[in-house]
Amino acid sequence: MSSDSYTVTGPDGSSVDLPQVQGTMGPPAVDVRKLYANTGGFTFDPGFTSTCSCESGITFIDGEKGQLLYRGYRADELAQKSNYMEVCYLLLNGELPTQSEYEEFNDAIRMHTMLNESLKRFFTGFHYDAHPMAMLSSIVSGLSAFYHDTTNTADPEHRKIFARRMIAKIPTIAAAAYKYSIGQPMVYPKNDLDYSSNFLHMMFAVPAEDYEVDPVAAEALDVLLILHADHEQNASTSTVRLAGSTGCNPYAAISSGIAALWGPAHGGANEAVLKQLSAIGSADNVDKYIAKAKDKNDPFRLMGFGHRVYKNFDPRATVIREHCHKVLKAYGGDTDGMLELAMKLEEIALKDEYFVERKLYPNVDFYSGIIYKAIGIPTNMFTPMFAIGRTVGWVAHYLEMISDPGMRIGRPRQIYTGATERPYSDITGR
């Protein structure tokens, strides 16, 4: 192996040199694009956990260092000093905005928040207890039927309009899904509110009385949206890229990402945290469940602790923990004891030798679930909240991919393990 290539030797003794690809940060990769042509063999990587599917300049993660960078800026620093609209501009354009750029972008988002009245009638076709993620994915896909005149992906202006429209409307759609599920009238957005405040207004306001957004809740939500904005090539982002590589309608590509996000192993983790807390029941039962978590023969695992990517700590959790405690202090009321239970689990995880040694620290899903519960967001809306924040990341990756001249349609290969070729026999002879 040379410093800039890898040598692969086949079973017949033949060898091929594969070039090394190095980004600005992170480990190098082996360019295997010519492997099949030169050797007749493929690589095998279930789950693509050791495969780089693209080049990207949007997000960088170093799981060992606990590092998450958006366009080179630390995500935790952005969460402390910036706001979601500014981060959206950064992810889409590569640089933080000037004052005039920020104002123009922010105004454009605010002016695109309303839904077509015909689109709103789509909601009535869903069963009253449909999961909001089902409605969210369907309605986003339906946007393509309303904005087909600006979906020419080869046109940079169309791509810009799509990006802003998608980011602007996703909170409106999510809030409308919630209102429909509880039988309340949908609330129109207000142009005088910021992004996070506007969402809370659409979630909790009713026509019968005035509603004032709590700034503590709005601030915590804005931080959560920033920390959820992007996370490199995860399952949902890769789904958006794969679907988008076909040249499909951009709204369909985002819809596919929403569908991929829906599940306890990905975007549904914070929802799973609250469901598990409900199963534990009260703080009095914590010790029993901690013992179950420590028992290697017991399949029980505590949700919201540790992370597959971050081996030492989740940089997002440090920031959101502060806001979590701030929200709990402001809201106080814990009628069902759930928040008390969560805080006892946090205390144990941060001090207990078993959890400390294995780096099973509370992660962003643990804290976000607690915040959502404290400010009144129901459990089935947790994953849509994730989707709202992640939409800008999906859009940024879609735009990066679609504007790449070297982009090719996704076409993973496989190791075939089925029957070999065999002759057909008539049904009477079987």
C-alpha positions as CSV (number, residue, x, y, z in Angstrom):
1,M,0.0,0.0,0.0
2,S,1.4,3.3,-1.0
3,S,0.7,6.6,0.7
4,D,-2.0,7.5,-1.9
5,S,-3.4,4.1,-2.9
6,Y,-4.5,0.7,-1.6
7,T,-3.5,-2.6,-3.3
8,V,-6.2,-5.3,-3.4
9,T,-4.9,-8.8,-4.2
10,G,-7.4,-11.4,-5.5
11,P,-7.6,-15.1,-4.9
12,D,-5.8,-15.8,-8.2
13,G,-2.9,-13.6,-7.3
14,S,-3.9,-10.6,-9.5
15,S,-3.8,-7.2,-7.9
16,V,-5.3,-3.8,-8.5
17,D,-4.3,-0.4,-7.1
18,L,-7.2,1.7,-5.7
19,P,-6.7,5.4,-5.2
20,Q,-7.2,7.1,-1.8
21,V,-9.7,9.9,-1.5
22,Q,-9.0,12.4,1.3
23,G,-11.4,15.2,2.4
24,T,-10.5,18.3,4.3
25,M,-11.3,16.5,7.6
26,G,-11.9,12.9,8.6
27,P,-10.4,9.5,7.6
28,P,-9.4,8.7,4.0
29,A,-11.6,6.5,1.8
30,V,-10.7,3.9,-0.8
31,D,-12.1,4.7,-4.3
32,V,-13.6,1.4,-5.4
33,R,-15.5,2.6,-8.4
34,K,-13.1,0.7,-10.8
35,L,-13.0,-2.4,-8.6
36,Y,-15.6,-4.5,-10.5
37,A,-14.2,-3.5,-13.9
38,N,-10.7,-4.5,-12.9
39,T,-11.4,-7.6,-10.6
40,G,-15.0,-8.7,-11.3
41,G,-15.8,-8.3,-7.7
42,F,-17.8,-5.9,-5.5
43,T,-17.4,-4.6,-2.0
44,F,-19.8,-6.0,0.7
45,D,-20.9,-3.5,3.3
46,P,-24.3,-4.2,4.9
47,G,-25.9,-1.0,6.1
48,F,-23.2,1.0,4.2
49,T,-21.6,1.8,7.6
50,S,-18.1,1.7,6.0
51,T,-19.0,3.2,2.7
52,C,-18.8,6.8,1.6
53,S,-21.7,7.4,-0.8
54,C,-20.9,10.9,-1.8
55,E,-18.7,13.9,-1.3
56,S,-20.3,16.7,0.8
57,G,-19.3,20.0,2.3
58,I,-22.3,20.4,4.6
59,T,-21.7,18.5,7.9
60,F,-18.8,16.8,9.5
61,I,-18.9,14.4,12.5
62,D,-16.1,13.0,14.5
63,G,-17.7,10.5,16.9
64,E,-14.5,9.9,18.9
65,K,-14.0,13.6,19.6
66,G,-17.7,14.3,20.0
67,Q,-17.5,16.9,17.2
68,L,-20.4,18.1,15.0
69,L,-19.7,20.8,12.5
70,Y,-22.1,22.6,10.2
71,R,-20.1,24.1,7.3
72,G,-17.1,24.2,9.7
73,Y,-19.0,25.8,12.6
74,R,-19.6,23.9,15.8
75,A,-23.2,23.0,16.1
76,D,-23.2,23.5,19.8
77,E,-21.7,27.0,19.4
78,L,-24.3,27.9,16.8
79,A,-27.1,26.7,19.2
80,Q,-25.8,29.0,21.9
81,K,-25.1,32.1,19.8
82,S,-27.2,31.9,16.6
83,N,-30.8,31.1,15.6
84,Y,-32.5,28.6,13.4
85,M,-33.0,30.9,10.5
86,E,-29.4,31.9,10.4
87,V,-28.3,28.2,10.6
88,C,-30.7,27.4,7.7
89,Y,-29.1,30.0,5.6
90,L,-25.6,28.7,6.5
91,L,-26.5,25.1,5.6
92,L,-28.1,26.1,2.3
93,N,-25.5,28.6,1.2
94,G,-22.3,27.6,2.8
95,E,-21.7,30.9,4.7
96,L,-23.3,32.7,7.6
97,P,-25.5,35.6,6.2
98,T,-24.8,39.3,6.4
99,Q,-27.5,41.4,8.0
100,S,-29.1,42.2,4.6
101,E,-28.9,38.6,3.5
102,Y,-30.4,37.4,6.7
103,E,-33.3,39.8,6.5
104,E,-34.1,38.9,2.9
105,F,-34.0,35.2,3.7
106,N,-36.0,35.4,6.9
107,D,-38.7,37.5,5.2
108,A,-38.9,35.0,2.3
109,I,-39.4,32.2,4.8
110,R,-42.1,34.1,6.7
111,M,-44.0,34.9,3.5
112,H,-44.2,31.3,2.4
113,T,-45.7,29.8,5.5
114,M,-49.3,29.5,4.4
115,L,-50.8,26.4,2.8
116,N,-53.0,26.4,-0.2
117,E,-56.6,26.1,1.0
118,S,-57.2,23.1,-1.2
119,L,-54.2,21.4,0.3
120,K,-55.7,21.8,3.8
121,R,-58.6,19.6,2.7
122,F,-56.3,16.7,2.2
123,F,-56.2,16.3,5.9
124,T,-59.9,15.3,6.1
125,G,-59.0,12.2,4.1
126,F,-57.0,10.8,7.0
127,H,-58.5,8.8,9.9
128,Y,-58.8,11.0,13.0
129,D,-56.2,9.0,14.9
130,A,-53.6,8.8,12.1
131,H,-50.0,9.3,13.3
132,P,-48.9,12.8,12.4
133,M,-45.8,11.4,10.6
134,A,-48.1,9.6,8.2
135,M,-49.9,12.9,7.5
136,L,-46.7,14.8,7.3
137,S,-45.1,12.5,4.7
138,S,-48.2,12.4,2.6
139,I,-48.9,16.1,2.6
140,V,-45.3,17.0,1.8
141,S,-45.4,14.6,-1.2
142,G,-48.7,16.3,-2.2
143,L,-46.9,19.7,-2.4
144,S,-45.6,18.6,-5.8
145,A,-49.2,18.8,-7.1
146,F,-49.4,22.4,-6.2
147,Y,-46.0,23.7,-7.1
148,H,-45.2,21.8,-10.2
149,D,-44.4,25.0,-12.1
150,T,-41.2,25.5,-10.0
151,T,-39.8,21.9,-9.9
152,N,-37.3,22.1,-12.8
153,T,-34.3,20.8,-10.8
154,A,-32.0,22.1,-13.6
155,D,-33.0,25.7,-12.8
156,P,-31.1,27.3,-9.9
157,E,-34.0,29.7,-9.3
158,H,-36.5,26.8,-9.0
159,R,-34.2,25.0,-6.6
160,K,-34.0,28.2,-4.5
161,I,-37.8,28.6,-4.4
162,F,-38.3,24.9,-3.5
163,A,-35.8,25.2,-0.6
164,R,-37.5,28.2,0.9
165,R,-41.0,27.0,0.3
166,M,-40.2,23.6,1.9
167,I,-38.6,25.1,5.1
168,A,-41.4,27.6,5.4
169,K,-44.3,25.2,5.1
170,I,-43.1,22.2,7.1
171,P,-44.0,23.7,10.5
172,T,-47.5,24.7,9.2
173,I,-48.1,21.2,7.9
174,A,-46.9,19.6,11.2
175,A,-49.1,21.9,13.3
176,A,-52.1,21.3,11.0
177,A,-51.6,17.5,11.4
178,Y,-51.7,17.9,15.2
179,K,-54.8,20.2,15.1
180,Y,-56.6,17.7,12.9
181,S,-55.8,14.8,15.2
182,I,-57.4,16.5,18.2
183,G,-60.4,18.0,16.3
184,Q,-59.4,21.6,16.6
185,P,-59.5,24.2,13.7
186,M,-56.2,24.7,12.0
187,V,-54.5,27.9,12.9
188,Y,-53.0,30.2,10.3
189,P,-49.4,31.4,10.6
190,K,-48.6,34.9,11.7
191,N,-45.9,36.9,9.8
192,D,-45.0,39.0,12.9
193,L,-43.6,35.9,14.8
194,D,-40.2,34.2,14.4
195,Y,-40.0,30.7,13.1
196,S,-40.2,28.8,16.4
197,S,-42.8,31.1,18.0
198,N,-44.9,30.8,14.9
199,F,-44.9,27.0,15.2
200,L,-45.9,27.1,18.8
201,H,-48.7,29.6,17.9
202,M,-50.0,27.3,15.3
203,M,-49.9,24.3,17.7
204,F,-51.6,25.8,20.7
205,A,-53.6,28.8,19.7
206,V,-57.4,28.6,19.3
207,P,-59.8,31.0,17.7
208,A,-61.7,31.5,20.9
209,E,-59.0,33.4,22.8
210,D,-55.7,35.1,22.4
211,Y,-52.5,33.1,22.7
212,E,-49.1,34.4,23.8
213,V,-46.0,32.4,23.0
214,D,-43.8,31.7,26.0
215,P,-40.3,32.9,25.1
216,V,-38.7,30.2,27.2
217,A,-40.4,27.5,25.1
218,A,-39.6,29.3,21.9
219,E,-36.0,29.6,22.8
220,A,-35.7,25.9,23.7
221,L,-37.4,24.9,20.5
222,D,-35.1,27.1,18.4
223,V,-32.1,25.4,20.0
224,L,-33.6,22.0,19.3
225,L,-34.2,22.8,15.7
226,I,-30.6,23.9,15.3
227,L,-29.2,20.7,16.9
228,H,-31.5,18.6,14.7
229,A,-30.8,20.5,11.5
230,D,-28.3,18.0,10.0
231,H,-26.3,14.9,11.0
232,E,-24.4,13.9,7.9
233,Q,-25.2,10.7,5.9
234,N,-27.7,9.1,8.2
235,A,-30.6,6.8,7.0
236,S,-33.1,9.6,6.2
237,T,-30.6,11.9,4.5
238,S,-29.2,9.1,2.4
239,T,-32.8,8.2,1.5
240,V,-33.4,11.8,0.3
241,R,-30.2,11.6,-1.8
242,L,-31.0,8.2,-3.2
243,A,-34.5,9.2,-4.1
244,G,-33.4,12.6,-5.5
245,S,-30.8,10.9,-7.7
246,T,-33.5,9.5,-9.9
247,G,-34.6,13.1,-10.8
248,C,-37.9,12.7,-9.0
249,N,-39.9,15.7,-7.8
250,P,-38.0,17.4,-5.0
251,Y,-41.0,17.3,-2.6
252,A,-41.2,13.5,-3.2
253,A,-37.5,13.3,-2.2
254,I,-38.1,15.1,1.1
255,S,-41.2,13.0,1.7
256,S,-39.1,9.9,1.4
257,G,-36.8,11.3,4.1
258,I,-39.7,11.9,6.4
259,A,-40.8,8.3,5.9
260,A,-37.3,7.1,6.7
261,L,-37.2,9.2,9.8
262,W,-40.3,7.6,11.2
263,G,-39.1,4.8,13.5
264,P,-37.6,4.2,17.0
265,A,-34.1,3.5,15.6
266,H,-33.9,6.9,14.0
267,G,-36.1,9.9,14.4
268,G,-38.5,8.2,16.7
269,A,-36.0,7.7,19.5
270,N,-37.3,10.7,21.5
271,E,-40.8,9.3,21.3
272,A,-39.5,5.9,22.4
273,V,-37.9,7.6,25.4
274,L,-41.2,9.0,26.7
275,K,-43.0,5.7,26.0
276,Q,-40.3,3.9,28.1
277,L,-40.6,6.4,30.9
278,S,-44.4,5.8,30.9
279,A,-43.7,2.1,31.1
280,I,-41.3,2.6,34.1
281,G,-44.2,4.5,35.7
282,S,-42.6,6.4,38.6
283,A,-39.3,7.3,40.2
284,D,-39.8,4.5,42.7
285,N,-39.3,1.9,40.0
286,V,-36.1,3.4,38.7
287,D,-33.8,1.1,40.6
288,K,-35.6,-2.0,39.3
289,Y,-35.2,-0.9,35.7
290,I,-31.6,0.2,36.2
291,A,-30.9,-3.4,37.4
292,K,-32.5,-4.7,34.3
293,A,-30.4,-2.4,32.1
294,K,-27.2,-3.7,33.8
295,D,-28.2,-7.4,33.4
296,K,-26.6,-8.7,30.3
297,N,-29.1,-11.5,30.1
298,D,-32.0,-9.1,30.1
299,P,-32.9,-7.7,26.6
300,F,-34.1,-4.4,28.3
301,R,-32.2,-1.3,27.2
302,L,-32.7,2.3,28.4
303,M,-33.7,4.5,25.6
304,G,-32.0,7.9,25.2
305,F,-28.7,6.9,26.6
306,G,-25.4,6.6,24.6
307,H,-25.1,7.1,20.9
308,R,-24.0,4.9,18.0
309,V,-21.9,7.7,16.5
310,Y,-20.6,9.7,19.5
311,K,-18.4,7.4,21.5
312,N,-17.5,9.7,24.4
313,F,-20.3,12.4,24.5
314,D,-22.9,13.9,22.3
315,P,-22.0,17.6,21.8
316,R,-25.6,18.5,21.3
317,A,-26.7,17.0,24.6
318,T,-24.5,19.4,26.6
319,V,-26.3,22.4,25.2
320,I,-29.8,21.0,25.3
321,R,-29.4,19.8,28.9
322,E,-29.0,23.4,30.0
323,H,-32.2,24.4,28.2
324,C,-34.0,21.3,29.5
325,H,-33.4,22.3,33.1
326,K,-34.3,25.9,32.2
327,V,-37.6,24.7,30.8
328,L,-38.3,22.4,33.8
329,K,-37.7,25.3,36.1
330,A,-40.0,27.6,34.2
331,Y,-42.8,25.1,33.8
332,G,-42.5,23.3,37.1
333,G,-45.8,21.4,37.1
334,D,-45.2,17.6,36.8
335,T,-48.7,16.2,37.2
336,D,-47.8,12.6,36.2
337,G,-44.3,12.4,37.8
338,M,-42.8,11.7,34.4
339,L,-40.3,14.6,34.5
340,E,-39.2,13.7,38.1
341,L,-38.6,10.2,36.8
342,A,-36.5,11.4,33.9
343,M,-34.4,13.6,36.1
344,K,-33.7,10.7,38.5
345,L,-32.6,8.6,35.5
346,E,-30.3,11.4,34.4
347,E,-28.7,11.7,37.8
348,I,-28.0,7.9,37.9
349,A,-26.6,7.9,34.4
350,L,-24.2,10.7,35.1
351,K,-22.9,9.2,38.3
352,D,-23.3,5.4,38.2
353,E,-20.1,3.6,37.4
354,Y,-21.8,1.2,35.1
355,F,-23.1,4.0,32.8
356,V,-20.0,6.2,33.1
357,E,-17.6,3.3,32.1
358,R,-19.7,2.4,29.1
359,K,-20.3,6.1,28.2
360,L,-24.1,5.6,28.4
361,Y,-24.7,9.3,28.9
362,P,-28.1,11.0,28.3
363,N,-28.2,11.9,24.6
364,V,-30.1,14.6,22.7
365,D,-33.2,12.4,22.3
366,F,-33.5,12.0,26.0
367,Y,-33.4,15.8,26.7
368,S,-35.5,16.7,23.7
369,G,-38.3,14.4,24.7
370,I,-38.4,15.9,28.2
371,I,-38.5,19.4,26.8
372,Y,-41.3,18.6,24.4
373,K,-43.3,17.0,27.1
374,A,-42.7,20.0,29.5
375,I,-44.0,22.5,26.9
376,G,-47.1,20.5,26.1
377,I,-46.2,18.8,22.8
378,P,-47.8,15.3,22.8
379,T,-45.6,12.2,22.4
380,N,-46.8,11.4,18.8
381,M,-45.6,14.8,17.7
382,F,-42.0,14.2,18.8
383,T,-40.9,12.8,15.5
384,P,-42.6,15.5,13.4
385,M,-40.7,18.0,15.6
386,F,-37.5,16.2,14.6
387,A,-38.6,16.4,10.9
388,I,-39.2,20.1,11.1
389,G,-35.6,20.7,12.3
390,R,-34.1,18.2,9.9
391,T,-35.9,19.5,6.8
392,V,-33.2,22.1,6.1
393,G,-30.5,19.4,6.2
394,W,-32.4,17.2,3.8
395,V,-33.0,20.2,1.5
396,A,-29.3,21.2,1.6
397,H,-28.1,17.7,0.8
398,Y,-30.7,17.4,-2.0
399,L,-29.5,20.7,-3.5
400,E,-25.8,19.7,-3.2
401,M,-26.5,16.4,-4.9
402,I,-28.7,17.7,-7.7
403,S,-26.2,20.5,-8.6
404,D,-23.2,18.1,-8.7
405,P,-22.2,17.5,-12.3
406,G,-20.7,14.1,-11.3
407,M,-24.0,12.9,-9.7
408,R,-25.2,9.5,-10.8
409,I,-28.4,7.6,-10.0
410,G,-28.0,5.5,-6.9
411,R,-27.6,1.8,-7.7
412,P,-26.4,-0.4,-4.8
413,R,-25.3,-3.9,-5.6
414,Q,-25.9,-7.1,-3.7
415,I,-24.6,-10.6,-2.8
416,Y,-27.2,-12.9,-4.4
417,T,-28.1,-15.9,-2.1
418,G,-31.2,-17.2,-3.9
419,A,-31.6,-20.2,-6.2
420,T,-29.4,-20.7,-9.2
421,E,-31.0,-20.8,-12.7
422,R,-33.4,-23.7,-13.1
423,P,-35.9,-24.9,-15.7
424,Y,-39.6,-24.1,-15.5
425,S,-41.9,-27.1,-14.8
426,D,-45.7,-27.1,-15.6
427,I,-48.0,-27.0,-12.6
428,T,-49.2,-30.5,-13.2
429,G,-45.6,-31.8,-12.9
430,R,-44.7,-30.1,-9.6
